Amino acid sequence: VRTAGMKTRKVRKGNKPTRQVICTDALLWLANHQNLDSVVTSIPEMDELKLGYKDYIDFFRSAAALCLKATKPKGYTIFLQTDRKYKGWLDKSYLIMDEAHKLGHRMIWHKIALRTEPGKTDLYRPTYSHMLCFSQEGKIGVPVPDVVPRGNITYEHAFGMDAVKLVIQFLKSHKIKKVYDVFVGSGTTLAVANAAGMDAVGVDIDPKQCKKAKELQLGLSLIHI
């Protein structure tokens, strides 16, 4: 795993929600933080990290476990992941559920985000993504749709805005006030959380992505969430 010196950018304007972006290695950051209100993230793809299959599985499991451990017992850890076809099927939802089971976290819900219209095909990955929510002591709470469109994306590996909006809707209904995305990418989760009136913290090792995550504005109106 690569490491980098920690740099922090924080945005605050009056009483508006805050956004903090930390440029450092996510696994190192997670190892030193506990009792987070919520963690919402997408663990990076194998090709983004330039790792071999076995090393990637080890990284993925470690990242999932650290996210779960860093969340407080009544908080929520939510993963947004797309499986891959690599010499067979790389089932990311199984890997996450296995780590959660080992750590005593319950699955609160498992949703599907459609990456394209039903009936379409893709040679290298499925046309849907997983949204998985875990907690040790958190409540299930209000129902949200089981299948949603992914929505617009801000870059190739980003999760869609419709899917992220559903996640933020769920967290806000449970009075969660701050969202952490530890592989923040271009910052979709932070921007949606801020638009919903929630503080947000992002972590990423890539300075270019950190800059995007700091500046991304979506112009969303989420006042009914």
DABELUR-V238816 format. One record per pair of residues at least 4 apart in sequence whose C-alpha atoms are under 6 Angstrom apart, sorted by the first residue. I is the first residue (numbers start at 1). GAP is how many residues later the second one is. D is the distance in Angstrom with one decimal. If there is no record, write none. Layout:
I_GAP_D, I_GAP_D
This chain:
3_22_5.2, 4_20_5.1, 4_21_6.0, 5_19_5.9, 6_17_5.4, 6_18_4.7, 7_15_5.5, 7_16_4.9, 8_13_5.7, 8_14_4.4, 9_11_5.6, 9_12_5.1, 10_9_5.7, 10_10_4.1, 11_7_5.7, 11_8_5.1, 12_6_5.0, 17_177_5.6, 17_180_5.6, 17_181_5.6, 17_182_4.8, 18_181_4.8, 19_181_4.9, 19_182_5.8, 20_181_4.7, 21_180_5.8, 21_181_4.7, 21_182_5.8, 22_181_4.8, 23_180_5.9, 23_181_5.2, 23_182_5.2, 24_180_5.8, 24_181_4.6, 25_180_5.0, 26_156_5.8, 33_37_6.0, 34_36_4.3, 35_35_5.8, 35_36_5.0, 35_37_3.9, 36_35_4.6, 36_36_5.5, 37_38_5.0, 38_33_6.0, 38_37_5.4, 38_38_4.8, 38_39_5.7, 38_141_5.4, 39_38_4.8, 39_141_4.7, 39_142_5.8, 40_38_4.7, 40_39_5.9, 40_141_5.1, 41_38_5.3, 41_140_4.9, 42_37_5.7, 42_38_4.9, 42_39_5.7, 46_4_6.0, 46_5_5.9, 51_4_6.0, 51_5_5.5, 52_4_5.9, 56_4_5.9, 65_34_5.8, 71_4_5.9, 73_63_5.0, 73_64_5.4, 74_63_4.7, 74_64_4.4, 75_63_6.0, 76_58_5.7, 76_59_5.0, 77_56_5.7, 77_57_5.2, 78_54_5.5, 78_55_4.3, 79_52_5.7, 79_53_5.2, 80_50_5.8, 80_51_4.7, 81_48_5.7, 81_49_5.2, 82_47_4.4, 83_7_5.7, 83_8_5.5, 83_9_5.6, 84_6_5.2, 84_41_4.7, 85_4_4.7, 85_5_5.9, 85_39_5.3, 85_40_5.4, 94_4_6.0, 100_5_5.0, 101_4_5.9, 105_29_6.0, 105_30_5.2, 105_31_4.6, 106_28_5.4, 106_29_5.4, 106_30_5.7, 107_26_5.9, 107_27_4.5, 108_25_5.3, 108_26_5.2, 108_32_5.8, 109_24_5.3, 110_21_5.7, 110_22_4.6, 111_20_4.9, 111_35_4.8, 111_36_6.0, 112_17_5.7, 112_18_5.0, 112_19_6.0, 112_35_4.8, 113_15_5.5, 113_16_5.1, 113_34_5.8, 113_35_5.0, 113_36_5.3, 113_37_5.0, 114_14_4.4, 114_35_4.7, 114_36_5.3, 115_12_5.1, 115_13_4.9, 115_35_5.4, 116_11_5.9, 150_10_4.5, 150_12_5.5, 150_13_5.2, 151_9_4.5, 151_10_5.1, 151_11_4.7, 152_8_5.1, 152_9_5.6, 153_5_5.7, 153_7_4.7, 161_4_5.9, 169_56_5.4, 171_5_5.4, 172_4_5.3, 177_21_5.3, 178_20_5.6, 178_21_4.7, 178_22_5.4, 179_21_4.7, 180_20_5.9, 180_21_4.8, 180_22_5.8, 181_21_4.8, 182_20_5.5, 182_21_4.5, 183_20_5.7, 183_21_5.3, 184_18_5.2, 184_19_5.6, 184_20_5.7, 185_24_5.3, 186_23_5.3, 186_26_5.1, 186_27_4.6, 187_26_3.9, 190_10_5.3, 191_26_5.9, 193_5_5.1, 194_4_5.0, 194_5_6.0, 196_26_5.1, 212_4_5.8
